[in-house]
Amino acid sequence: MNFKVPQKAITVEAWVSPAALMRWGGIAGIIQDNGDYERGWLLGYVNRKFSFALASKGHQRLTYLQGTTDFKDKRWYHVVGTYDGEDLKVYVNGKLEATEARHSGDIIYPPKATFELGGYKDDNEFYRGAINLHEISIYEKVLEVETIAKRFAARKNELLCYEGRRTFPVLHSRT
């Protein structure tokens, strides 16, 4: 199946509840990470910190930009990664936690890759996630910081009170 992928800008937004830390945890992504050949993007987590990785024409290496929050197992979090053609950003629970300006230009993708939800997968690696997913949205634009904060605030009382293995099988792709 072929589908349109964001080229110039992207926002990946998700409500997630990790069940355990992982060295390479994936929430959503299209990625290839094999030595010097790195392409695509991944909203995920490295150990206990949420991250957003991306490769661009101006920086053809994946940068795993990490937030500052150490997540707790089986708690819900609102995680957002954005790229506007220059800056890579990570937000957790409505707040900007990290920015990096190393990239420029369009997102570069591998010629063949899987769009993976709840795991980290490329040609030679597959780390199935220990994570509950509620909602994942992908935009071909960058959501403003105020919009991200409002989207967190609108759902936080509904989701942050849940612990344990409650899952919500709602996935969205928006352009």
N, C-alpha and C positions, 0 to 999 in steps of 0.2 A: 504494500500500500504506500502510495506517495502522498505527502501532505506538505503544505506550505509551512516553512519555518521562519521565525524572525531573523532578519538580516542586519539591519542597522541599529535597532534598539530592542530591548527585551525587559520584561518584568515577569518573574516567576514567583508566585505567591502560593503558600500552602499552610494549612493547619495540620500539625503533626504531633504525634506522641511517641517519641522513641522509647522502646522497651529496654534497651541496653546500649552502652557505648559500642562503637565500632571504629576501627582504624579508618575505613573508607565506607561511610554510610551514604546512600543515595536516597533522595526524596523524589526528584524528577530530573531527567536529563537525556541528552543526546551527546555521547562522548566517545572519544578515542584517545587513550593515553598509553602510548607504547614508546618508551624511551624518548627520542627527540621528536617523534611524530605525535603531536597533540592537537586535537581539534574538538570543537563543540562547546557545550556548557553543561554544568551540573549544579543544581541546588542540592545540598547535602549536609554532611557533618563529618568532622574529623575528630575522633575521640568524643569529647563532650561539648564541642563548639560547633555551631552551625556555620556553614560556609557556602560560598558561591564561586564556582570556577568557570572560566571562560577563556577561549583563545580567539584572537582577533587578527586581522590583516597586519596591524601595526605591531603586534606582539604575539607571535605564533607559538606561544607556550601557554599552557593552562596555569593560571594563577589561582590558588585555593585561598581566597580571601576569607578569613575567619572573623566571626563576631566575638564578643567578649563574654557572653552569657555561658556559664557551665550548666547545661540542661540537666534536669533530674529525670530519672526513669519514670515512665508512665504518667507524665504530666503533659498537658497540651500547650503548644507554642504556635504562634503566628510567625512564620519565617518568610522573608521576601528578599530576593536578589534582583538587582537592576543593573542594566548597562545602557548608556546613552550614546555610545560611539566614542567615548573617552573615559568615563569614570565607571568603575565597578563598585557596587555598594551592597551591604548586607544590613538588613533590619530584623530585629527580633522584638516581638510584642509591641510593634508600633514605633520603635525607636531605632534610629540609625546607630549601628555599632561599629562599622568599619567602611572605609573608602580607600580606593586605590586608583591612581591616574596613570597607570603604566600602559594601558591599552589605547588603540585608536583604530578607526575604520570598522568595516563590517565584521560580523561574527564569521569565523571560518568553520565549516563542518567537514567531517569525514565523508568520502564518497558513498560509504555504506555504513549505516549504524542503526542501532535499535533505540527507539524512544522508550525509555525504561521508567517505570513508576515504582517507588519503594525499594530500589536497589541501585547498585553501581555495576554497570555492565558495559564492557567494550569487547573487542575481538578475542582477547585472551584472558579476561578476568570477569568473574561474576560474584559479587558480594550481595547476597540476598539480605535485604534490610530487616532488622528487628524493630519495626516501626508501624504504628497505626497512622493511616492517612484519613483526613476528613475531606478536605477540599483543595484542589490544585487548580490554579488559574494561570494562564500564560497569555501575555499581551505583547503586541508588536510595538509597544511604546513604553516609556518610563512613567510609572505612576509617581505623582508628586508626593513629597514627604507628608503633607497634610492629608492626602487621600489615604496613604498607607496607615497613618495613625487613626483616621476615622474608621477604616475597614476593621482594624483591630478592635477599636472601642465598641463597634456595633455588635461583635460576636463574642467578646471576652467573657461576659457573664454567662453566656450559654455554654461555652466550651471549657473555660479554665476551671470550672468546678468539678469536672469529671476526672476521675483517676481510674487506673486499671485498664481493662481490655475493651472498653467501649469503642466500637468502630463505626464510621459513617461512610458508606460506599458511594459518595458523591464526588465525581470528577468532572471538571469543566475545562474546556479549552476556549479561550476568548481571544478575538483579534480586534 
